[in-house]
């Protein structure tokens, strides 16, 4: 069985700072949070059913971060360098590599921490003509089908789909493993195939600016009853009530 885990290398969002009217993106990279869950699930499926677990990443091709994915247990990573990208061109670049591997399952995080678009798996599935299952919190293989338990917030849905299939996972599906020192050292021996994909995207990011909330900084003093009356009066004046 061949399993592909898609992962995106992104700036560490916990370290990004606001600098004037812009964001300071000069921070270390990391694997997008839910993509780690996709990697972990790919490894678990490989450990249970055998086969090979591949990783595909497009965009930032930071070798240190790629080694982290390999240290978790991926057998090989395909690294696609893209200077310009949108969802469609990214899906097209990934689809070219998928067609060579011919996987049974493609796993991805439900969304990435840099854009939170959550649509790449669906784009990829449409290009490949694979079924798409989203919000997966549990995956099991039954013959030539995959059974998925989906978290739809107010209810849980269980669906079946023929393989090959594209599945996007939520964070509760698993807890990503932390590689040991030995696994980190051994990751340097695993293959990383680097390539370039150049295609002009139809959608380009023109600018990125922080969303800043200007707080009123109003302090209401006095006894509780008086303070409550002042607060209500202020909220009415602001049109909140």
ChimeraX attribute file (.defattr): number of C-alpha atoms within 10 A of each C-alpha:
attribute: neighborCount
match mode: 1-to-1
recipient: residues
	/A:1	13
	/A:2	19
	/A:3	26
	/A:4	27
	/A:5	29
	/A:6	25
	/A:7	26
	/A:8	26
	/A:9	23
	/A:10	23
	/A:11	19
	/A:12	18
	/A:13	16
	/A:14	7
	/A:15	12
	/A:16	14
	/A:17	14
	/A:18	13
	/A:19	11
	/A:20	9
	/A:21	11
	/A:22	13
	/A:23	14
	/A:24	13
	/A:25	16
	/A:26	11
	/A:27	14
	/A:28	13
	/A:29	18
	/A:30	18
	/A:31	21
	/A:32	20
	/A:33	23
	/A:34	24
	/A:35	28
	/A:36	27
	/A:37	27
	/A:38	29
	/A:39	29
	/A:40	23
	/A:41	24
	/A:42	26
	/A:43	26
	/A:44	15
	/A:45	20
	/A:46	18
	/A:47	13
	/A:48	9
	/A:49	12
	/A:50	13
	/A:51	14
	/A:52	18
	/A:53	27
	/A:54	25
	/A:55	25
	/A:56	22
	/A:57	23
	/A:58	23
	/A:59	19
	/A:60	18
	/A:61	20
	/A:62	16
	/A:63	13
	/A:64	12
	/A:65	18
	/A:66	27
	/A:67	24
	/A:68	20
	/A:69	26
	/A:70	27
	/A:71	23
	/A:72	20
	/A:73	25
	/A:74	26
	/A:75	18
	/A:76	22
	/A:77	24
	/A:78	20
	/A:79	22
	/A:80	22
	/A:81	19
	/A:82	20
	/A:83	13
	/A:84	17
	/A:85	22
	/A:86	17
	/A:87	17
	/A:88	17
	/A:89	21
	/A:90	22
	/A:91	22
	/A:92	17
	/A:93	21
	/A:94	20
	/A:95	17
	/A:96	13
	/A:97	13
	/A:98	17
	/A:99	10
	/A:100	8
	/A:101	13
	/A:102	14
	/A:103	19
	/A:104	17
	/A:105	22
	/A:106	29
	/A:107	27
	/A:108	30
	/A:109	29
	/A:110	24
	/A:111	22
	/A:112	21
	/A:113	19
	/A:114	14
	/A:115	8
	/A:116	9
	/A:117	11
	/A:118	17
	/A:119	16
	/A:120	21
	/A:121	23
	/A:122	19
	/A:123	19
	/A:124	25
	/A:125	20
	/A:126	14
	/A:127	13
	/A:128	18
	/A:129	12
	/A:130	19
	/A:131	16
	/A:132	18
	/A:133	23
	/A:134	23
	/A:135	23
	/A:136	27
	/A:137	18
	/A:138	17
	/A:139	19
	/A:140	12
	/A:141	16
	/A:142	10
	/A:143	8
	/A:144	10
	/A:145	15
	/A:146	20
	/A:147	17
	/A:148	22
	/A:149	19
	/A:150	22
	/A:151	19
	/A:152	12
	/A:153	7
	/A:154	5
	/A:155	7
	/A:156	13
	/A:157	11
	/A:158	12
	/A:159	13
	/A:160	15
	/A:161	17
	/A:162	16
	/A:163	17
	/A:164	22
	/A:165	20
	/A:166	26
	/A:167	27
	/A:168	28
	/A:169	28
	/A:170	22
	/A:171	18
	/A:172	13
	/A:173	20
	/A:174	16
	/A:175	11
	/A:176	18
	/A:177	14
	/A:178	11
	/A:179	16
	/A:180	11
	/A:181	10
	/A:182	9
	/A:183	16
	/A:184	18
	/A:185	12
	/A:186	13
	/A:187	23
	/A:188	16
	/A:189	11
	/A:190	15
	/A:191	14
	/A:192	19
	/A:193	11
	/A:194	12
	/A:195	12
	/A:196	13
	/A:197	19
	/A:198	13
	/A:199	15
	/A:200	13
	/A:201	13
	/A:202	11
	/A:203	12
	/A:204	10
	/A:205	8
	/A:206	5
	/A:207	6
	/A:208	9
	/A:209	11
	/A:210	13
	/A:211	10
	/A:212	8
	/A:213	6
	/A:214	6
	/A:215	6
	/A:216	6
	/A:217	6
	/A:218	8
	/A:219	7
	/A:220	14
	/A:221	11
	/A:222	9
	/A:223	8
	/A:224	10
	/A:225	9
	/A:226	12
	/A:227	14
	/A:228	14
	/A:229	12
	/A:230	15
	/A:231	16
	/A:232	14
	/A:233	13
	/A:234	15
	/A:235	12
	/A:236	11
	/A:237	10
	/A:238	9
	/A:239	8
	/A:240	8
	/A:241	9
